[in-house]
């Protein structure tokens, strides 16, 4: 697998993602898992922050302010840690989540959550919001087209961890199928209300979009022309 070369050190500033116009990343760590937030340019003056991460720091927030007015997307019901920090820095920012995730996000953060349509209205022509078949976590993805390629920005649906942690955590990661490498964890499979419906939708979406870049919230970015076939094989094996 020809994975895009990303150093595993933490990134303290927003960095452009190679071969993706108008897309940036920043990384933090929470417990044993690396976290990635992704900034995606929308219509002029707006930027979507997919899965805002905590402990950004003043410089990173200042950099973010130069990208546009933020739309803060909680990509599922559990990725909420950075929302309040970002809203303090950008009091007029919109906070959006899927209908399924909104209630838990609102309860956890005590923030006003706008429907996902508020993001869709501001999306540029090359950015699409992918609403998955019903999951207990209410996960949503972003699809970004750049030139003749397609990138998927995903949350917990796919992991690409370079290595498992040591000790007891490593045993747990292995038991849950959390890599190392490209994986679908058992914990995500538990979120599926109807595995067949999700599986069929995902296989059809892979065939339609032919994504060659995968930007997960947890782990390394993959940029590989063989990615559609890698994803299809993984889905057939794990779902």
Protein Blocks (a to p, Z undefined) as FASTA:
>chain_A
ZZddddfbdcfbdcddehiahiacddddehjbccddddddddehiacdehiaehkbjmlm
mmmmmnoccddddfbfklmmlmmmmmmmmmmbccdddfklmmmmmmmnopacddfklmmm
mpcfkbccddddddfklpacddddehjbccdddfklpccdfbdcehjllmmmmmnonaga
jdddfklmmmpmblmlmmmmmmmmmmmnopabdcdfbdcddddfklmmmmmmmmmmmZZ
